[in-house]
Protein backbone atom coordinates (compact mmCIF):
# COMPACT_ATOMS: atom_id res chain seq x y z
CA UNK A 1 0.00 0.00 0.00
CA UNK A 2 1.33 3.44 -0.97
CA UNK A 3 -0.03 6.64 0.59
CA UNK A 4 0.77 10.21 -0.41
CA UNK A 5 -0.35 13.16 1.69
CA UNK A 6 -0.01 16.93 1.43
CA UNK A 7 -1.26 19.30 4.12
CA UNK A 8 -1.74 22.66 2.41
CA UNK A 9 -2.36 25.66 4.68
CA UNK A 10 -3.78 29.04 3.64
CA UNK A 11 -1.02 31.43 4.72
CA UNK A 12 -0.89 35.20 4.65
CA UNK A 13 2.35 35.21 6.69
CA UNK A 14 4.59 32.71 8.45
CA UNK A 15 2.80 32.64 11.84
CA UNK A 16 -0.61 32.58 13.51
CA UNK A 17 -1.92 34.19 16.69
CA UNK A 18 -4.33 32.85 19.37
CA UNK A 19 -7.97 33.03 18.31
CA UNK A 20 -7.04 33.02 14.63
CA UNK A 21 -8.39 30.42 12.17
CA UNK A 22 -6.06 27.91 10.55
CA UNK A 23 -7.57 26.79 7.27
CA UNK A 24 -6.48 24.75 4.29
CA UNK A 25 -6.92 21.45 2.53
CA UNK A 26 -5.53 17.94 2.93
CA UNK A 27 -4.76 16.12 -0.33
CA UNK A 28 -4.02 12.42 -0.13
CA UNK A 29 -3.91 9.48 -2.48
CA UNK A 30 -3.67 5.68 -2.31
CA UNK A 31 -2.29 3.51 -5.09
CA UNK A 32 -4.61 0.56 -4.46
CA UNK A 33 -7.85 -0.16 -2.67
CA UNK A 34 -7.07 0.10 1.04
CA UNK A 35 -9.13 -0.49 4.13
CA UNK A 36 -8.95 2.21 6.79
CA UNK A 37 -10.39 2.38 10.26
CA UNK A 38 -10.15 6.18 10.07
CA UNK A 39 -8.09 9.06 8.70
CA UNK A 40 -7.74 11.69 11.42
CA UNK A 41 -6.54 15.27 11.04
CA UNK A 42 -5.36 16.74 14.34
CA UNK A 43 -4.35 20.26 15.40
CA UNK A 44 -2.12 19.71 18.42
CA UNK A 45 -0.07 21.87 20.77
CA UNK A 46 2.50 20.26 23.07
CA UNK A 47 5.27 21.29 25.44
CA UNK A 48 8.15 19.43 27.00
CA UNK A 49 11.31 20.07 28.99
CA UNK A 50 14.18 18.03 30.39
CA UNK A 51 17.36 18.52 32.38
CA UNK A 52 19.80 16.53 34.48
CA UNK A 53 21.08 17.25 37.95
CA UNK A 54 23.93 15.12 39.30
CA UNK A 55 22.69 11.56 38.77
CA UNK A 56 19.01 12.45 38.28
CA UNK A 57 17.11 13.31 35.11
CA UNK A 58 13.87 15.27 35.03
CA UNK A 59 11.17 15.47 32.37
CA UNK A 60 8.10 17.64 31.98
CA UNK A 61 5.38 17.17 29.36
CA UNK A 62 2.03 18.77 28.59
CA UNK A 63 -0.61 18.69 25.90
CA UNK A 64 -1.72 22.28 25.50
CA UNK A 65 -4.67 21.40 23.29
CA UNK A 66 -5.82 18.85 20.74
CA UNK A 67 -8.53 19.14 18.09
CA UNK A 68 -9.39 16.12 15.92
CA UNK A 69 -11.59 15.70 12.86
CA UNK A 70 -12.11 12.68 10.62
CA UNK A 71 -11.41 13.19 6.93
CA UNK A 72 -12.21 9.63 5.82
CA UNK A 73 -15.06 9.70 3.30
CA UNK A 74 -17.70 7.40 4.79
CA UNK A 75 -21.38 7.17 5.62
CA UNK A 76 -22.21 7.06 9.33
CA UNK A 77 -24.39 4.04 8.62
CA UNK A 78 -21.41 2.09 7.30
CA UNK A 79 -19.29 -0.33 9.28
CA UNK A 80 -16.32 0.72 11.40
CA UNK A 81 -13.95 0.37 8.44
CA UNK A 82 -13.98 1.75 4.91
CA UNK A 83 -12.42 0.20 1.81
CA UNK A 84 -11.08 3.28 0.02
CA UNK A 85 -10.68 2.83 -3.76
CA UNK A 86 -7.40 3.75 -5.39
CA UNK A 87 -7.29 7.44 -6.28
CA UNK A 88 -6.81 10.92 -4.87
CA UNK A 89 -8.96 12.69 -2.27
CA UNK A 90 -9.32 16.15 -0.77
CA UNK A 91 -10.65 17.38 2.57
CA UNK A 92 -10.84 21.09 3.47
CA UNK A 93 -10.38 21.95 7.12
CA UNK A 94 -10.98 24.84 9.49
CA UNK A 95 -9.54 25.04 13.00
CA UNK A 96 -9.61 27.94 15.44
CA UNK A 97 -6.43 28.45 17.45
CA UNK A 98 -7.32 28.60 21.17
CA UNK A 99 -6.79 31.71 23.26
CA UNK A 100 -4.35 31.92 26.18
CA UNK A 101 -1.70 29.59 24.79
CA UNK A 102 2.10 29.99 24.82
CA UNK A 103 4.01 30.94 21.67
CA UNK A 104 6.11 28.52 19.65
CA UNK A 105 9.42 28.23 21.47
CA UNK A 106 12.55 26.08 21.55
CA UNK A 107 15.81 26.07 23.46
CA UNK A 108 18.26 23.42 24.70
CA UNK A 109 16.04 22.36 27.64
CA UNK A 110 12.49 22.93 26.46
CA UNK A 111 10.16 23.26 23.52
CA UNK A 112 6.60 24.36 22.75
CA UNK A 113 5.36 23.27 19.34
CA UNK A 114 2.16 23.18 17.30
CA UNK A 115 1.44 20.78 14.45
CA UNK A 116 -1.18 19.67 11.98
CA UNK A 117 -1.03 15.87 11.76
CA UNK A 118 -2.76 13.36 9.52
CA UNK A 119 -2.87 9.76 10.74
CA UNK A 120 -3.97 6.92 8.48
CA UNK A 121 -5.34 4.28 10.86
CA UNK A 122 -5.46 0.72 9.57
CA UNK A 123 -7.55 -1.97 11.28
CA UNK A 124 -5.68 -4.76 13.01
CA UNK A 125 -3.01 -4.96 15.66
CA UNK A 126 -0.01 -5.41 13.37
CA UNK A 127 -0.94 -2.88 10.69
CA UNK A 128 1.35 0.10 10.21
CA UNK A 129 -0.33 3.48 10.70
CA UNK A 130 1.24 6.19 8.58
CA UNK A 131 1.43 9.77 9.81
CA UNK A 132 2.29 13.08 8.15
CA UNK A 133 2.63 16.52 9.73
CA UNK A 134 3.54 20.16 9.25
CA UNK A 135 4.52 22.66 11.94
CA UNK A 136 2.41 25.72 12.77
CA UNK A 137 4.23 28.76 14.13
CA UNK A 138 2.34 30.59 16.90
CA UNK A 139 3.18 34.08 18.15
CA UNK A 140 1.09 35.13 21.12
CA UNK A 141 0.73 38.52 22.73
CA UNK A 142 1.96 38.26 26.31
CA UNK A 143 -0.48 39.08 29.11
CA UNK A 144 0.38 42.39 30.82
CA UNK A 145 0.96 40.97 34.32
CA UNK A 146 3.14 43.98 35.22
CA UNK A 147 1.94 47.51 36.07
CA UNK A 148 0.97 49.59 33.04
CA UNK A 149 1.76 52.98 34.60
CA UNK A 150 5.28 54.27 35.40
CA UNK A 151 6.64 52.73 38.60
CA UNK A 152 9.71 53.62 40.68
CA UNK A 153 12.26 51.11 41.97
CA UNK A 154 15.06 52.02 44.36
CA UNK A 155 18.56 51.08 45.45
CA UNK A 156 19.84 52.33 48.78
CA UNK A 157 23.53 51.63 49.41
CA UNK A 158 25.43 52.50 52.56
CA UNK A 159 29.20 52.72 52.19
CA UNK A 160 31.53 52.06 55.10
CA UNK A 161 35.10 53.29 54.86
CA UNK A 162 37.76 51.05 56.36
CA UNK A 163 39.44 52.30 59.52
CA UNK A 164 36.87 55.09 59.78
CA UNK A 165 33.56 55.56 61.53
CA UNK A 166 32.29 57.65 58.64
CA UNK A 167 29.35 56.23 56.70
CA UNK A 168 28.04 57.57 53.42
CA UNK A 169 25.02 56.74 51.31
CA UNK A 170 24.08 56.45 47.65
CA UNK A 171 20.39 56.31 46.71
CA UNK A 172 19.16 55.43 43.23
CA UNK A 173 15.56 56.00 42.14
CA UNK A 174 14.79 54.30 38.81
CA UNK A 175 11.42 55.01 37.18
CA UNK A 176 10.54 52.78 34.23
CA UNK A 177 8.07 54.40 31.85
CA UNK A 178 6.54 51.15 30.50
CA UNK A 179 6.88 47.62 31.83
CA UNK A 180 5.05 46.17 28.82
CA UNK A 181 7.32 46.28 25.77
CA UNK A 182 7.08 45.28 22.14
CA UNK A 183 10.12 43.31 20.95
CA UNK A 184 12.72 45.73 19.61
CA UNK A 185 11.44 48.68 21.65
CA UNK A 186 13.72 50.09 24.38
CA UNK A 187 12.95 50.17 28.08
CA UNK A 188 13.07 53.83 29.05
CA UNK A 189 14.42 54.65 32.53
CA UNK A 190 14.49 57.96 34.36
CA UNK A 191 17.03 57.94 37.15
CA UNK A 192 17.77 60.20 40.10
CA UNK A 193 20.98 59.41 41.98
CA UNK A 194 21.68 61.08 45.32
CA UNK A 195 25.37 60.55 46.04
CA UNK A 196 26.43 61.61 49.54
CA UNK A 197 29.74 59.76 49.25
CA UNK A 198 33.17 60.58 47.91
CA UNK A 199 33.09 57.76 45.33
CA UNK A 200 32.09 58.20 41.69
CA UNK A 201 29.97 55.22 40.59
CA UNK A 202 28.15 54.42 37.37
CA UNK A 203 24.68 53.05 36.75
CA UNK A 204 24.42 50.12 34.34
CA UNK A 205 21.14 48.70 33.01
CA UNK A 206 20.46 45.62 30.93
CA UNK A 207 17.71 43.18 30.01
CA UNK A 208 18.03 39.55 31.03
CA UNK A 209 15.73 36.52 30.89
CA UNK A 210 14.89 33.94 33.54
CA UNK A 211 13.95 30.56 32.10
CA UNK A 212 12.00 28.19 34.37
CA UNK A 213 11.36 24.52 33.62
CA UNK A 214 8.93 22.36 35.59
CA UNK A 215 9.05 18.57 35.61
CA UNK A 216 6.05 16.28 35.92
CA UNK A 217 6.93 15.68 39.57
CA UNK A 218 6.93 19.40 40.38
CA UNK A 219 10.72 19.90 40.40
CA UNK A 220 11.93 23.16 38.84
CA UNK A 221 15.12 24.39 37.22
CA UNK A 222 16.04 28.03 36.58
CA UNK A 223 18.53 29.56 34.18
CA UNK A 224 19.43 33.24 33.77
CA UNK A 225 20.24 34.43 30.24
CA UNK A 226 21.97 37.76 29.62
CA UNK A 227 22.09 39.63 26.30
CA UNK A 228 25.13 41.69 25.28
CA UNK A 229 23.04 43.73 22.83
CA UNK A 230 20.62 44.79 25.58
CA UNK A 231 22.92 46.77 27.87
CA UNK A 232 23.70 50.43 28.47
CA UNK A 233 25.36 52.51 31.17
CA UNK A 234 25.64 56.05 32.42
CA UNK A 235 28.58 58.39 32.61
CA UNK A 236 30.49 58.61 35.86
CA UNK A 237 28.24 60.08 38.57
CA UNK A 238 29.82 62.99 40.48
CA UNK A 239 30.29 62.74 44.23
CA UNK A 240 28.47 64.88 46.79
CA UNK A 241 25.49 65.76 44.62
CA UNK A 242 22.28 64.78 42.87
CA UNK A 243 22.27 63.59 39.26
CA UNK A 244 19.20 63.23 37.03
CA UNK A 245 19.45 61.44 33.71
CA UNK A 246 17.76 58.88 31.44
CA UNK A 247 18.87 55.52 30.12
CA UNK A 248 17.38 53.81 27.09
CA UNK A 249 17.87 50.04 27.45
CA UNK A 250 17.72 48.39 24.00
CA UNK A 251 15.84 45.19 23.29
CA UNK A 252 16.11 42.99 20.21
CA UNK A 253 13.37 41.77 17.88
CA UNK A 254 13.83 38.10 18.86
CA UNK A 255 12.86 38.53 22.52
CA UNK A 256 9.41 37.45 23.74
CA UNK A 257 7.86 36.39 27.03
CA UNK A 258 6.67 32.78 27.32
CA UNK A 259 3.52 32.41 29.44
CA UNK A 260 0.60 29.97 29.81
CA UNK A 261 2.72 26.82 29.74
CA UNK A 262 2.94 24.35 32.61
CA UNK A 263 6.47 23.17 31.75
CA UNK A 264 8.29 26.16 30.18
CA UNK A 265 8.28 29.82 31.22
CA UNK A 266 10.48 32.73 30.17
CA UNK A 267 10.35 36.04 32.04
CA UNK A 268 12.30 39.22 31.43
CA UNK A 269 13.80 41.78 33.80
CA UNK A 270 15.67 45.06 33.52
CA UNK A 271 18.55 44.86 35.96
CA UNK A 272 19.62 48.28 37.25
CA UNK A 273 23.12 47.95 38.67
CA UNK A 274 24.93 50.50 40.81
CA UNK A 275 28.54 49.78 39.84
CA UNK A 276 30.96 50.87 42.56
CA UNK A 277 34.76 51.07 42.55
CA UNK A 278 36.78 48.60 44.60
CA UNK A 279 36.59 47.64 47.44
CA UNK A 280 32.85 48.31 47.57
CA UNK A 281 30.25 45.72 46.56
CA UNK A 282 27.83 46.56 43.76
CA UNK A 283 24.08 46.80 44.41
CA UNK A 284 21.19 46.15 42.04
CA UNK A 285 17.43 45.95 41.61
CA UNK A 286 15.44 43.88 39.11
CA UNK A 287 12.47 45.45 37.31
CA UNK A 288 10.05 42.90 35.77
CA UNK A 289 8.98 43.58 32.19
CA UNK A 290 6.80 41.71 29.71
CA UNK A 291 7.90 41.55 26.07
CA UNK A 292 5.42 40.76 23.30
CA UNK A 293 6.71 39.55 19.95
CA UNK A 294 3.52 39.73 17.84
CA UNK A 295 2.51 42.74 15.74
CA UNK A 296 -1.19 42.17 16.41
CA UNK A 297 -2.58 45.44 15.11
CA UNK A 298 -1.67 44.57 11.52
CA UNK A 299 -2.27 40.84 12.00
CA UNK A 300 -5.88 41.27 13.14
CA UNK A 301 -6.70 43.11 9.91
CA UNK A 302 -5.18 40.27 7.88
CA UNK A 303 -6.96 37.50 9.78
CA UNK A 304 -10.31 39.27 9.48
CA UNK A 305 -10.02 39.16 5.69
CA UNK A 306 -9.18 35.44 5.52
CA UNK A 307 -11.95 33.26 4.04
CA UNK A 308 -13.22 30.39 6.17
CA UNK A 309 -14.04 26.91 4.96
CA UNK A 310 -15.89 24.12 6.69
CA UNK A 311 -14.21 20.84 7.50
CA UNK A 312 -15.18 17.65 5.73
CA UNK A 313 -14.10 15.30 2.98
CA UNK A 314 -14.78 15.99 -0.67
CA UNK A 315 -17.74 14.15 -2.15
CA UNK A 316 -16.54 14.48 -5.74
CA UNK A 317 -15.29 11.41 -7.60
CA UNK A 318 -11.53 11.10 -6.98
CA UNK A 319 -8.94 11.34 -9.76
CA UNK A 320 -6.74 8.32 -10.30
CA UNK A 321 -3.62 7.71 -8.25
CA UNK A 322 -1.50 8.05 -11.41
CA UNK A 323 -2.90 11.53 -12.03
CA UNK A 324 -1.55 12.76 -8.71
CA UNK A 325 1.55 10.67 -8.13
CA UNK A 326 3.78 13.31 -9.74
CA UNK A 327 2.56 16.16 -7.56
CA UNK A 328 5.34 17.90 -5.70
CA UNK A 329 5.32 17.40 -1.93
CA UNK A 330 5.96 20.74 -0.15
CA UNK A 331 9.32 21.04 1.58
CA UNK A 332 7.55 21.65 4.90
CA UNK A 333 5.84 18.24 4.76
CA UNK A 334 7.39 15.48 6.80
CA UNK A 335 6.47 11.84 7.21
CA UNK A 336 6.65 10.66 10.79
CA UNK A 337 7.88 7.16 11.62
CA UNK A 338 5.75 5.36 14.20
N, C-alpha and C positions, 0 to 999 in steps of 0.2 A: 504494500500500500504506500503510495506517495501522496503527501499533502503539501501544498503551497499555501502560504498565508501572508497577506499584507495588511497592516493596520495603518490606514491613512487618516491623518488628523487634519481638520481645518485649522490652519494657523494664520494669525495676523502678525505674530511676533514669536519669539522663542521661549516665552514663559506664560503661565496662567496665574491668576490670583484667586484667593478664596471667594466663593460665591459665584464664580464665573463658569459658564458652560464649557464642556469639552465635547466637541462633536466631530463626527467623521464617518468613515465607512470601513468595514472589514471585508476584504476580498480574499476568498479562499477557493481552492480547487482540489479535487481528488482525481487520481488517474484511473481508478476502477471503482466499481460499486463497493461501498464500505459501510459497515454497520457501526453506528455511533450510539452510545448511551445519551450523550449530550455534547454540545459545543458551547462553552461558557466564555463570555467576555467579562472580564473583571477590571474595575478601576480600584486600585489598592494603594494605600499609603502605609509605609512601615518605617520603624526606627530601630536601631540597635547600637550597642556600644560594648566595648570590651577593654580590659586592661589587666595587667598582672602586678602583683605586689608580693615580693619575696617569693615564696613557693606557692602562692595562691593565684588563681585566675578568676576573674569576675566577668559576668555577661549580663547585659540588659537588653530586653526585646519588647517591642510593642507593635500592635496593629492599630494604626491611627484611624483608619476607616477601610471598609470594603463594600463595594457595590457590584453585584453580579446580575447579568442578564443572559438568557439563553438565545443563541442565534442559530440554533438548529431548526431548519424548516420542518415542522411536523404539526399534525393535528392533535389537539388535546385528547381526542378520543382514541388515538392510536396507542399501541403498546409502549413499553418503556424504552424501546430501542427503535431506531430508524435506519433502514437500509438506504443510504444516500447514493443515487446514481452518479456515475463518473461525469464530471463537468465542473463548471465554475459557478460560484455563488457570491452574493453580496448581501451585507446586512448593515444598514445605517445605524448609528448609535448616538445617544445624547445622554451625557452625565452632567450633573451639577457638582462642582467642587465644594466640599463642605466649608463652612466658616470656622474660624478659630482653630486653624491647623498651623503647624510649624512650616517654615520654608524648606525647600530642598537644601540639603547641607551634607558636607562630607569632610572629615579630617581623619587623622591617623587612628583615632580611638572610637569614632562614632559616625553614624550616617543616618540621614533621613531621606527617603526616596519615595517616588510615586511612579506607578507603572500602569499601563494598559496591557492586560494579558489575555490571550486566547488559549484555552485548553480544549483539546480534542479528546474526549473521554470515550474509550472503547469498553464494551462490556467484557467481563471476565477478569479473573484475578491476574493472569499472566500477560495481559495485553499491555502494550506500551502506549502511554498517553503522551501525545506530542503537545508542546507548549511554545508559543511565540509571544514576544513582548516588545514594547517600546517604552522609553522613559518619558515622563512628563515633568517638566521643570516648574516648580511652584515658587513664586515670590510673594510673601505675605507682609502686609503692613503690621509692624509691631504695635502692641497695645501700649498706650501711654501710661505706664504704671508709675511714672515719676511726675513731680509737680510741673504744671504747665507755665506757671508764673516764675519770674526771677526769684532765686533763692540764694541766701548768703551762707557760706561755709567758712569756718575760721580755723586758724592755727595760732596757738599761743605758746611761745617758747621762752623759757627762762634760762638765761646763760649764767653759769657760775664760773668765775675766774679762779684759777688755781692759786693757792697761797694768798687769797684775798677774801674778805667777807662781803665784797661788793657783788651784788646781783643785778643783772640787767634783763630787759625783756624785749622780745620782738613779737608783734601781733600782726597777723595777716588776715584780712577779710577779703574773701573771694566770692564775688557775685556772678553766677552763671546766668546768662540771659535766657537761654532755652535749654532744657534738659532733653527735649525730644528733637532729634536731628534727622535730616535726610542724608543718606550716604553721600559723601563728598563735600557736605557743608561743614564749615568750621564751628567749633564750640567757642563762643565769645565770652571772655572773662573780664570783669572789671575788678581791679585789685586796689586795696588800700593797705599799705604797709607802714606800721608805726614802729620805728626802730629807735629804741632808747639805749642801744648798746654802742660800743665802739667798733663793732665788726661791720663789714660791708658784704652782706649776702646777696644771692640772686634768688629769683623765683623761677622754677622750671615747671612746665605743665605738659602733660602728654596723655594720649588715650591708650588704654590697655583693655584687654578682654579677659574675663574669667570664664573658663569652660568647666562645666560640671556634668559628670556622668553618673548615672544611677543604675545599679545592678538590680536584677530581679529580687534579690534578697534584701534590698534596701541600702546596701553599701554605696558610698559615694567616693568620687575621686575628682579633685580640682586641679586645674592647670591655669597659670597666668601667662598671657601672651602679650608681649609688648611690640609696638610698631615704630620703627625708626622714622618713618615718614610722618608720624603723627605727634611730633614733639616741637616745642618752642620754649624760649626762655627770655627772661628780662635782662636789661642791663644791670650793672652793679648798683645796688641800692645804697644810697649814702647813709652814714651813721648819724645818730642824733637828729632825726627828723621824720617827717611823714611824706611818703611817696604815693602818688595816685597814677595808675597807668592801666592799659588794657593789654591783654594777650589774646591772640586769635589762634586756637589750637586746630591744626588741619586734621581732616579725616579723609579717607580714601574711598573711592566708589565701590570697593569690594567688601566693605564692612556692613554687617547687618545683625541685628539681635535675633536670637533663636529662642522662641517662647512656645508654650503649649505642647511640649513634648515631655513624656514621663521619663525618658532615658537620656536626653541630650538637652543642655541649656547653654546659652552663650550670652553673657551680660557684658556691658561696657561701662567703663568708668573714666573720668578725667582725674588723673592724679596731679594734685598741686603740691609741689615739693619746695620747701624752704631749704635751699642748699647753703650750708654754712662752711666757713673755712675750718681747717683742722685747728684745735682738737675737738671741736664741737660736733655733736651728732645731729644730722639732718632731721627735719620733722615734715610730716605730710598729712594731707587729708584727701580722701577719695570722694568724688562727686559722681553719683550714678547718672548715667544717660541711657537713652533708648535710641537706637539707630535703625531707621527703616530703609530698606533697599528697593522698594517698589515705587515707581512713578505712577501712582494710582489715578491722578487727575486725568491724564491722557488715556490711560488704559481703560477706564470706565466708559469713555466715549467709544473706544474701539469695540469693547465687548457688547455694548448696547446695540451696535449695528450688525452684529454677527447673526446670521440666520440660524434657526433651530430646526432640528429634524427629530422625528420620533424614532425610537428604537424598534427594531424588528427585522426579520429576514425578508429578503426579496421574494415575491411570489411569481416573478417572471421565469420563463423557461431558461435554464442555465445554458451558456455556451459550452462547447466541448472543452475537455481538458487540453487538447492540442492547441486550441485557439488562445489559451492563456499561458501556456507553459513557458513562452518566451518573454513574458512580462518581466520587467526589471524589478527586483526587490530593493526597496529603499535601503540606503546605507545605515539608517537608524534601526532597522529591523534586526532582531536577533532571535535565534532559536535556542530555547533553553533545554539542556539535558535534564532528564528526570532521574 
